[in-house]
């Protein structure tokens, strides 16, 4: 058995959280109708939600796990996983920062994350240190004033069933690919956002401020709806490294922008990438899709992917409304034995639709980075245009950088331009920086940040500074 | 399909003089093909144009048997004028004539063999089909230090005498040290609705030069597939030019292994497609050692209902430092119904490399047309001038002056 398989084996034995204070019920192991009914029941879901899950499960039975991706992984036994785990109880959580991995603490220090936040990120019983509840409630008050709904998915299903019913599964149907369908069948929780007509959301929404967000969950489901003329900027994840016991993460994120609405979705993903020898780490198989449903709508994805053993995701835009715009900005960094196969899909259906893709891939160590993207301009998408730029940077000759763009132009009024380059950091640049007193690691950090600048600029202010540091930290040990 | 294949194979064996061993050898390929069937869109390499569907739609009575024991009449009217050349003439899949009149006969060696194995790994079932149904495989060896004085033109011709709807042919070329071969593939097909499957194997030794020009210009309803495998040693150069314009379906596939240092490969292609044509070029360049170079330029002009696809792959091994790889594809879509697909792929495992690719597609630039019209050309003339310039760019890349002129004339471009 190779090491990774052993690791999965270990995880299977890890029976955390099934005897907690909140839920004293154990979910049976495996995937079947009973388990799905169990999840639905425990969350007190209405019948239509259960039907949605069961429909997805029926479909799942017919689907096969895809295997066209570049990073291969040992086969996952889906019958040997737990699909429902109640949140950890207070007594299972670490009592203080001293109990944490010193390596983790070191990274926090480098990122400049305050102590209170560090505690919060690790789910330490924080009440004494940091009154998170009060912070969250202040935000809630402000949001309610504008009529914005920002709550957990389970809450939305109870309180706003009409909205959920209307939009859930419209962008990622239950009949989608394997992992998306699996998520539809067994998702546990996630975020729900609704921005009413004409409202510009006054602050950056972040999972961080949602009270129950400390547990990211294995099968997260997020739904964001921006009604006519509204605007929202949503942040997912944070720059601090996240440890999580679940190996497989198959989340679904659906965005819907109606007429003149704009959604900006930013992700910083820094999950456990496994150790230097590629042992362990999280599989991040996420389906993210945005639908520009209305005229003049805009969806913009920004991602900084530095964590996970395997990152396999393509945040996409379906540009259905006329004059709609899709954007994708990405930085993906892989080090040690990490693997990433990421990119985007831009599907142009409406007239005068525009899309822009900027992807920066950096691979170091023994890692493998693939940009895979699709630009498809439909025959009805008159006068559309796309611009794609994907650059890769290689550090050392043990790693790989690959670019696999698919370009389909079926409309003669439309233009597609694509360019890609692959190179290494030039000796001259390094020399120049070192001559001015930077050590090699700092020099690489500086150059890489310059390489990523176009994407870092797209991040909201709060994130940008930390993300910049993160880029440097992720490449530690890859120089020299 | 399987029954037809079996019985046609039996007929082939009966009319040939194959030994038992040779029959068994061919039968393995036949069984492979029966097992795999024609490639379809589920396979990544056939994603854009699904050959199994295209064959099904166009050829209802697919049969494979050609009687290689019967010779065919050569029609001299097919020959290219105005260029002295050596000839190899294929008629209905059978080699009718090999003529190296302009060359020193001692410097060229022609051998044939039936049991000719494939030296590389492949999944492509069309190679199996090819190996099962080809006649003897001719191998042309150009000896050390010899450059052919005149180009060699291979005529691919089919006449009404053909009994089947599928032709398979194969040639092997070996270019000795410091030798040079200019090779033109010239397609003249009088019949319609045949599937032609061509497989060339080139072995380029040190310092040798191969120039291969494929000219498919005359409108015909045949479906064609051509596969070139090129192995290159130190300092060798291969240049491939593809004019893809005549057939209903034409897929050119080139697999080039740069095994020797300082070897280089150049691939230039033109798609000039009209009504209902579907053409594809797929290239794989494997940079396996240090200091190798590849350059690819593909341009398409797409008319009504036509579809072109370009899949280009540059692979750089971790040993292949200092690789220089470049790839550019451009397309002009002339009609609402035309379609362009591209998949320019980079797979890189070495850090000290310079690799880039670009792809652009769209309609003719209205500003340029306006510019030309303001200088007295009419709309049609302006359009033609722009397309002329667009394609001339590729033709200019041809390094042989004589052949460049020939091809310019064949396409009907103005210099």
Interface residues (C-beta under 8 A of the other chain):
Chain A: X68 X379 X392 X394 X395 X396 X397 X398 X399 X400 X401 X402 X403 X404 X405 X406 X407 X408 X409 X410 X411 X412 X413 X414 X415 X416 X417 X418 X419 X420 X421 X422 X423 X424
Chain B: X44 X318 X321 X331 X333 X334 X335 X336 X337 X338 X339 X340 X341 X342 X343 X344 X345 X346 X347 X348 X349 X350 X351 X352 X353 X354 X355 X356 X357 X358 X359 X360 X361 X362 X363
